[in-house]
């Protein structure tokens, strides 16, 4: 049993905080110019999708945004892919020659900064795992866990 192990100080916090301009991830050189190009293709439907993701995923919402854009707003996702393929965004990224990596990054950081400019959301609150009673926050879950299992319900160890 690993009761209580979910809230160790050494656990990385992957959450995107409203007040933190870097979010829970390496911004890979995402710049004001990238954001301006992103804003030129971003739509109100994109804002609506982000609002729904915030309601469902809280501070972990940017991690699911790239996939949700592909399935819910494919034309908007294609516009971001096009910017990446044409090397108009994300050229500070380590993998700038990989348009798929640049798209994923743009589909997280573009909406993150756009949302920060228009609204806030709460930090990930402590939760108790119903399986082992460990106290944890959604931010302690690796992004793959959130993408695989959905909103935080169980601690990292129980998910694994």
N, C-alpha and C positions, 0 to 999 in steps of 0.2 A: 504494500500500500504506500502511496506517496502523498498522503494528506498533508496539506500545508506547503508542499514543495513548489506549487505554482506561482508563488509570489517572491521568489528569490531576487535579490538585488542585482544579480549577474545576468538575469534574463534581458535580452534585447527588447526594446519597445519599438514595435513596427507601426504604431498608430500614427495617423496624420492629425496633428493638433491644429486647430484653427489659428492659434496665435504663433505657430512656429512656421516661418517661411520655407523651411527645408523639409517639413513633413517627416515621415518615418523612414526615409530612403535616401540614397545618394542622389542629389539633383543632377549629377552628370552635366553640369554646365548649362542647365536650362536657363535661358537668358530672357531679358525683357523683349528682345527682338523676336525670340521664339514665341513668347506669349502673345505678342502683337500679331504675328502670322497665324497663330492658333485662333485668336479672337476673330480674325477675319472670316473663318469658316464655321466657328461655333454657333449654335442656334439655341433658341428658347427651348426646343425639345431636349437639347443636351442639358440645359439647366434643370428641366423637369426630371430627367433621368437621374441626375446627380442628387436632387432633393429626395427622390425615392430611395436611392442607395444610402443616403445619410440616415434616413428613417429606419432602414433595415439593418445596415452594417455599422452605423455609428462612425467612430474614428478610424475604422478600417476600410471605409468605402472606396478610396482610390485604388486599392488592390484589385477590386472586381470590375472597375470601370472599363478597362480595355475590352474585356470579353463581353460585357453587357452592351457596350456600344456596337460591337460586331453583330450581336443578335437582335437588339432592339432598334438601333438606328444605323443600319448598314450604310446608307448614303453618307452620313456624317463620318462614320469610321473610314469609309473610302476616301473622303476628303482629307482626313489626317494622314492616311497611308500615302496619298498622292504628294502631300507636302514632304513626307519623309523620303519617298522615292526620288523626288526632284531636289533633295538636299536643301530644302528651304527652312527646315526646322531641325533641331537636335544635333547640330554639327559639333557641339561640345561633348557629345556622348562618346564614351570609349569605343562603342561599336557603331559609329556614325555611318559606316558603309553597309550596315544591316538594317534595311528599312523596317523589318519586323520589330527589331529591338527599339528603334527610334519611335515607331508607332506606339508600342506598349508604354514607353516612357512619356510620350506626348499625351497619350490618353489617360495618364495618371496626373502628370504635373500641370498640364493645361487646365483641365477641369478643377484641380485643386486650387490653383491661383485664381481662376475665375470665380469659384465658389467663395473663397476667402474675401473677395472684393464685394460680395453681395449678401453674405450671411455668415452665421457662425454655427457651430455644433459643439456638443459637449465632449470632453476628453473621455476616454474609455473608463467606465466606473468599475470598481471591484465587483466580482461575481463569485458565487460559490458553486463549484462543480457539483452537479447532482449525483455523480457517480462516486467520487472519492472525497468530497467536501473540501478540496483544496481551494484557497482563495486565489483568484487570478484576475487579470484584465484581458480584454480582447487583444490589446496591444502586445501581449506576450505570446500570442499565437503566431507562428510563422505564416507568412502570406499564403503559402500553398494550402495550409489548413483551412483558412477562410475561403479560399477559392474552391476547395474540395468539399467542405462540410457546411458552408454557409455561415450565417451569423454565429458569433461566439455563444456556445452553449456548454461546452465541456472544456476542461483545462487541456493544456498542451500534451501532457503525459497520457491522458485518457484518449485524446484524439489519435495519438501515435499508437 
